[in-house]
Amino acid sequence: MSVTSNPTSNPGDKPAPPENAGRPVWLKLVFFLSLIAFGAAILYYLNRPAPVQQAALATVRLAPVERGDIEFRLRIVGSTTAKRYAAISGPRLDGPDGGTNMVLLRLADSGKFVKQGDVIAEIDPQSAQDHIDDTIAGLRDRENDVKKKQIQQELDTENLRQSLRVAKATLDKAKLDFSAVEVRTVVDQELLKLAVDEAEASYKQISSEVALREASQKADMRIASIARDLEIAHVQRHERDIVKYVIRAPMDGMIVVETMNRPGGDRVQMAPGDRVHPGQPFMRIVDTRQMLVDATVNQAESNLFRLGQNATVNLDAFPEARFTGKVDSIGALATGGRSQNFYIRTLPVRVVMTSSDSRVIPDLSASADVLLNQAKDVLTVPLTAVSAEKDQQFVEVKTAKGFEKRAIKTGLSDGVKVAVLDGLKQGEQVRLN
């Protein structure tokens, strides 16, 4: 038996360790786990869903094809007022100098219900009464002038008639003296004849003056009488005017006091102490049993309105309230305000409320949704589900294989939903854009 040994090794040397014997065990473990994590990341990256598909699935919204009614309504805005009312204004006075100083002394409260004949306003009559007193004093002066002139004329007439009687007596005496001319001298005869002629001329002159004086006195008396009658009429007109200062309700209804502009730009309701002018409206009495909405519509949409169309009335003061109504009148003349563009024109539209309650009073801001067209018991889809391409409407219908683009025929729309006349069935689901 032979023993082979390494000639270069010594008997006392230790054997050499392996090549990786110096690496720690934990480093091997970390390296191994890193390989596993890297492989898992590669597998996830290769098998993950596409980001576009996830986003598409997350934003898909569906809506069912349903059967129902569609109403196309157009909203008009305005304010409430009464169909039957009476406007109360400052009285128009008959007096030539009346109506310049009419001050409200009393005024019924706005919102109060009154009966026909109730006193609703009173104008301060003091200045008018003072003026009546002045005109009555003037009337008495005129009457005294007439009486004075009448007495003066009677005296003048009597004096003139006395002069006439004297002239007649003188004429008679002259004629009597002339009757005895046969026993007189020629000179005396001529003198008596001249006396007769002179007395006769004087008598004729005074007789003509009596007629003229009577005509003149009659004219003067007529002038004085006319002046007196005019003053009487003046007093009577003011007496009739002062009766108008107490204003009574011409009908049953609710009081609505008008507003006015005060100095400084404030707009307030009229109150006792305010001045009114003849013909100036300061109050209304309204019959609240039948109210209406005075609104306006743009001239471009006026052709859609017809008399008798149903409407739903809304009040800004009572958002929960709903009232029915009908279109009662449509204006024929378009108008525009100063603050509006010249080409912006509106037409007045009046909607009569067929239902009402105590909350509906005049001058409330209101709106009316007028029913212009409707479709009953039709298939409907949301308007956002419909797209248009070259005058054709399409929707995307959900199927078992995904979404199918389908052409449809649409009808009436209310701005939210649209009627589908052909192309869809009830219960199908469409994609919302």
C-alpha positions in Angstrom: 0.0 0.0 0.0 1.5 3.2 -1.0 0.5 6.7 0.1 0.4 9.6 -2.4 1.0 13.0 -1.1 1.2 16.6 -2.5 4.9 17.3 -2.8 4.2 21.0 -2.2 2.1 20.6 0.9 3.3 20.3 4.3 2.0 17.8 6.8 1.1 20.6 9.2 -0.9 22.8 6.7 -4.9 23.1 6.8 -7.0 22.2 3.7 -8.2 25.3 1.5 -11.9 26.4 1.9 -14.4 26.4 -1.0 -14.7 29.4 -3.4 -18.0 31.0 -1.9 -17.5 29.6 1.6 -16.7 33.2 2.8 -20.3 34.7 1.9 -22.8 35.1 4.8 -26.1 33.1 4.7 -28.3 36.2 5.1 -26.9 37.8 2.0 -27.8 34.7 0.0 -31.4 34.9 1.4 -31.7 38.6 0.4 -30.5 37.8 -3.1 -33.0 35.0 -3.4 -36.0 37.1 -2.2 -35.0 39.9 -4.6 -35.2 37.5 -7.5 -38.7 36.4 -6.4 -40.0 39.9 -6.1 -38.5 40.9 -9.5 -40.2 37.9 -11.1 -43.6 38.8 -9.5 -43.3 42.4 -10.7 -42.7 41.1 -14.2 -45.8 38.8 -14.1 -48.0 41.7 -12.7 -46.9 44.0 -15.4 -47.6 41.5 -18.2 -51.0 40.6 -16.8 -52.4 43.9 -15.5 -55.6 45.4 -17.2 -55.2 48.3 -19.6 -55.5 51.7 -17.9 -57.8 53.1 -20.7 -60.2 50.2 -20.2 -60.3 50.8 -16.4 -61.0 54.5 -16.9 -63.7 53.7 -19.4 -65.4 51.2 -17.0 -65.2 53.7 -14.2 -66.9 56.6 -16.2 -69.7 54.6 -17.9 -73.1 55.8 -16.9 -76.2 54.0 -18.0 -79.9 55.0 -18.2 -82.9 52.7 -19.0 -85.3 53.3 -21.8 -88.5 54.1 -20.1 -92.1 54.8 -21.1 -93.7 58.1 -19.9 -95.0 61.5 -20.8 -93.0 64.5 -22.1 -94.1 68.1 -21.7 -92.5 71.0 -23.4 -92.9 74.1 -21.3 -91.5 77.6 -21.6 -91.2 79.8 -18.5 -92.2 83.4 -18.6 -91.7 85.8 -15.7 -93.7 88.7 -14.4 -95.9 89.8 -11.5 -99.3 89.0 -10.2 -102.2 91.4 -10.6 -106.0 91.2 -10.4 -108.2 90.6 -13.5 -110.9 92.9 -12.0 -109.8 96.0 -10.2 -110.7 99.7 -9.7 -108.0 102.3 -9.9 -108.4 105.2 -7.4 -106.8 108.4 -8.4 -106.8 112.1 -7.3 -110.3 113.6 -8.0 -110.6 115.8 -11.1 -112.2 119.0 -9.8 -114.6 121.3 -11.6 -113.3 124.4 -10.0 -111.0 126.6 -12.1 -108.5 126.9 -9.4 -109.0 123.5 -7.7 -106.6 120.5 -7.4 -103.5 122.5 -6.7 -103.2 121.6 -3.1 -104.7 118.2 -2.4 -103.1 116.5 0.6 -104.1 113.0 1.8 -105.7 113.3 5.3 -106.7 109.6 5.7 -105.8 106.5 3.7 -107.0 102.9 4.2 -104.3 100.4 5.0 -102.8 98.3 2.2 -104.1 94.7 2.3 -107.4 95.6 4.0 -110.6 94.2 2.6 -113.4 96.8 2.1 -117.0 96.8 0.9 -118.5 99.0 -1.7 -119.3 102.4 -0.3 -116.7 102.3 2.5 -114.6 105.4 2.9 -111.1 104.5 1.7 -109.4 107.9 1.5 -110.0 111.5 2.5 -108.3 114.6 1.2 -107.8 117.6 3.5 -110.6 120.0 2.7 -109.4 123.0 4.7 -107.9 124.9 1.8 -110.9 124.2 -0.4 -113.3 125.2 2.3 -111.4 128.5 2.8 -111.6 129.1 -0.9 -115.4 128.4 -0.8 -115.8 130.9 2.0 -114.0 133.5 -0.2 -116.2 132.7 -3.2 -119.3 132.9 -1.1 -118.2 136.4 0.1 -117.6 137.3 -3.5 -121.1 136.0 -4.4 -122.6 138.2 -1.7 -120.8 141.2 -3.1 -122.2 140.4 -6.6 -125.7 140.0 -5.2 -125.4 143.4 -3.4 -124.2 144.9 -6.6 -127.3 143.7 -8.4 -129.6 145.0 -5.7 -127.8 148.3 -5.6 -127.9 148.7 -9.4 -131.5 147.7 -9.4 -132.4 150.5 -6.9 -130.3 153.0 -8.7 -131.9 152.2 -12.0 -135.3 152.5 -10.5 -134.4 156.0 -9.1 -133.0 157.1 -12.5 -136.0 155.8 -14.3 -138.4 157.6 -12.0 -136.5 160.9 -12.3 -136.5 160.5 -16.1 -140.2 159.8 -16.1 -140.8 162.8 -13.9 -138.9 164.9 -16.4 -141.1 163.4 -19.1 -144.3 164.3 -17.1 -143.0 167.9 -16.7 -142.3 168.1 -20.4 -145.7 166.8 -21.2 -147.3 169.3 -18.9 -145.3 172.1 -20.5 -146.4 170.9 -23.9 -150.0 170.8 -22.9 -149.8 174.3 -21.4 -148.2 175.6 -24.6 -150.9 174.1 -26.7 -153.6 175.5 -24.5 -152.1 179.0 -24.7 -151.8 178.6 -28.5 -155.5 177.8 -28.7 -156.3 181.5 -28.0 -154.1 183.0 -30.8 -157.1 184.8 -32.3 -157.1 187.3 -29.5 -153.4 187.8 -29.5 -151.2 189.9 -31.5 -149.2 188.6 -34.4 -146.0 188.7 -32.3 -147.6 186.8 -29.5 -149.0 184.3 -31.9 -145.5 183.6 -33.2 -144.1 183.3 -29.7 -146.9 180.9 -28.7 -146.2 178.8 -31.7 -142.5 178.7 -31.0 -143.3 177.7 -27.4 -145.4 174.8 -28.6 -142.7 173.6 -31.0 -140.1 173.9 -28.3 -142.2 172.0 -25.7 -143.1 169.3 -28.3 -139.4 168.8 -29.2 -138.4 168.6 -25.6 -141.1 166.1 -24.9 -140.1 163.9 -27.9 -136.4 164.1 -26.8 -137.2 163.1 -23.2 -139.5 160.3 -24.5 -136.7 158.9 -26.7 -134.3 159.1 -23.7 -136.6 157.1 -21.6 -136.6 154.2 -24.1 -132.8 154.4 -24.5 -132.3 154.6 -20.7 -134.5 151.6 -20.1 -132.6 149.6 -22.7 -129.3 150.7 -21.1 -130.4 149.9 -17.6 -131.7 146.5 -18.8 -128.2 145.7 -20.3 -126.4 146.8 -17.2 -128.7 144.7 -15.0 -128.1 141.7 -17.3 -124.3 142.1 -17.0 -124.6 142.3 -13.2 -126.9 139.3 -13.2 -124.4 137.3 -15.3 -121.6 138.2 -13.0 -123.7 137.1 -10.0 -124.7 133.8 -11.8 -121.1 133.1 -12.6 -120.1 133.5 -9.0 -123.0 131.2 -8.0 -121.7 128.6 -10.4 -118.2 129.1 -9.0 -119.4 128.4 -5.5 -121.5 125.4 -6.6 -118.5 123.9 -8.4 -116.4 124.1 -5.3 -119.2 122.7 -3.2 -119.3 119.7 -5.6 -115.5 119.4 -5.5 -115.3 119.2 -1.7 -117.7 116.3 -1.8 -115.2 114.5 -3.9 -112.6 114.9 -1.2 -114.2 111.9 0.6 -113.4 108.9 -1.6 -115.5 105.7 -1.3 -114.8 102.2 -2.6 -116.6 101.6 -5.9 -116.4 97.8 -5.4 -115.6 95.1 -2.9 -112.0 94.0 -2.7 -108.6 94.4 -1.2 -106.8 97.7 -0.8 -103.4 98.0 -2.7 -101.7 101.3 -2.0 -99.4 102.6 -4.9 -95.8 103.6 -4.4 -94.2 106.9 -5.1 -90.7 108.3 -5.5 -89.5 110.5 -2.7 -86.7 113.0 -3.0 -83.4 111.1 -2.8 -84.6 108.1 -4.9 -86.4 106.2 -2.2 -89.6 104.4 -3.4 -92.2 104.1 -0.7 -95.9 103.6 -0.4 -98.1 106.6 -0.3 -99.2 107.7 3.2 -101.3 110.4 4.9 -99.6 113.8 4.4 -98.5 113.0 0.8 -99.7 115.4 -2.0 -101.8 114.0 -4.9 -102.7 115.6 -8.2 -105.9 115.3 -10.2 -105.8 112.0 -12.1 -102.8 110.6 -10.2 -103.4 107.0 -9.2 -102.6 106.3 -5.6 -104.6 103.2 -4.8 -106.2 100.2 -6.3 -109.1 98.0 -5.1 -108.6 94.5 -6.5 -110.8 91.4 -6.6 -108.5 88.7 -5.3 -110.9 85.9 -6.3 -109.4 85.9 -9.8 -105.8 86.7 -10.2 -103.5 86.6 -13.2 -99.8 86.9 -14.1 -98.7 89.8 -16.3 -95.5 88.6 -18.0 -93.5 89.1 -21.2 -92.0 86.8 -23.8 -89.3 87.4 -26.3 -90.6 88.2 -29.8 -88.7 85.2 -31.3 -90.7 82.8 -29.1 -94.1 84.5 -29.3 -95.2 82.3 -32.2 -95.2 79.3 -29.8 -98.0 80.7 -27.7 -101.7 80.2 -28.2 -104.8 81.3 -26.2 -106.0 78.7 -23.8 -102.7 76.9 -23.3 -102.3 75.4 -19.8 -99.7 76.8 -17.4 -98.3 76.2 -14.0 -97.8 79.3 -11.9 -95.0 79.6 -9.4 -94.6 82.4 -6.8 -91.1 83.4 -5.6 -92.6 84.3 -2.2 -94.0 80.8 -1.8 -91.6 78.3 -3.6 -93.6 75.3 -2.5 -96.9 76.6 -4.0 -98.2 75.6 -7.4 -101.2 77.0 -9.1 -102.9 76.2 -12.4 -103.6 78.8 -15.1 -104.4 79.4 -18.8 -103.1 81.9 -21.4 -105.7 84.6 -21.5 -104.2 87.2 -23.9 -101.2 87.7 -26.1 -100.0 91.2 -27.0 -99.9 92.2 -30.7 -97.3 94.9 -30.4 -93.7 94.2 -29.3 -92.1 96.8 -27.0 -88.6 97.4 -25.5 -87.3 99.4 -22.6 -84.7 102.2 -22.6 -82.1 100.0 -20.9 -82.6 97.2 -23.5 -81.0 96.9 -26.9 -83.1 98.2 -29.8 -83.5 94.7 -31.3 -84.6 93.1 -28.0 -88.4 93.2 -28.1 -90.9 91.5 -25.9 -94.6 90.9 -26.1 -97.0 91.0 -23.1 -98.6 87.7 -22.2 -101.3 87.4 -19.6 -102.0 84.1 -17.7 -105.2 83.8 -15.7 -104.9 81.7 -12.6 -107.7 79.1 -12.5 -106.7 78.1 -8.9 -105.8 80.5 -6.1 -105.8 81.0 -2.4 -105.3 83.8 0.2 -101.5 83.8 -0.4 -101.9 85.2 -3.9 -102.0 89.0 -3.7 -101.1 91.7 -6.2 -97.5 92.7 -7.2 -95.8 89.4 -6.2 -93.0 88.3 -8.5 -94.2 85.2 -10.3 -93.4 82.8 -13.2 -95.6 80.7 -15.4 -94.5 77.5 -17.1 -96.7 77.4 -20.2 -97.4 74.0 -21.7 -96.6 74.5 -25.4 -96.6 70.8 -26.5 -96.7 67.3 -25.0 -96.3 63.6 -25.9 -98.0 61.0 -23.8 -97.0 57.4 -23.2 -93.9 57.4 -25.4 -90.4 55.8 -25.0 -88.0 58.3 -23.5 -84.2 58.5 -22.9 -82.1 61.2 -21.3 -81.1 63.9 -23.8 -77.5 63.4 -22.9 -77.5 59.9 -24.3 -78.2 61.1 -27.8 -75.5 62.2 -30.2 -76.0 63.6 -33.7 -74.0 63.0 -36.9 -75.1 64.4 -40.2 -78.7 65.0 -39.3 -79.0 61.5 -37.7 -79.3 60.7 -34.0 -77.5 57.8 -32.4 -77.3 56.2 -29.0 -75.0 53.5 -27.6 -77.0 50.5 -26.4 -75.6 48.1 -23.9 -75.5 44.5 -25.1 -73.9 41.3 -24.0 -70.8 42.0 -26.2 -70.4 45.6 -25.2 -72.0 48.8 -26.5 -73.7 48.9 -29.9 -74.1 52.2 -31.8 -77.7 52.4 -33.0 -79.5 55.0 -35.1 -82.8 56.2 -33.6 -85.6 58.6 -34.5 -86.4 61.2 -31.9 -89.5 63.3 -31.2 -90.5 65.9 -28.6 -87.9 67.0 -26.0 -88.4 68.9 -22.7 -84.7 69.7 -22.4 -84.0 66.8 -20.1 -85.6 63.8 -21.8 -86.4 63.1 -25.5 -89.1 60.9 -27.0 -87.8 58.0 -29.1 -90.1 57.1 -32.0 -88.1 54.3 -33.4 -84.9 52.3 -32.8 -85.2 51.3 -29.1 -87.2 49.1 -26.9 -88.5 49.6 -23.4 -86.0 48.2 -20.8 -82.9 48.6 -22.8 -80.0 50.6 -21.4 -78.2 53.4 -23.1 -74.9 55.0 -22.4 -74.9 58.6 -21.2 -72.4 60.9 -22.8 
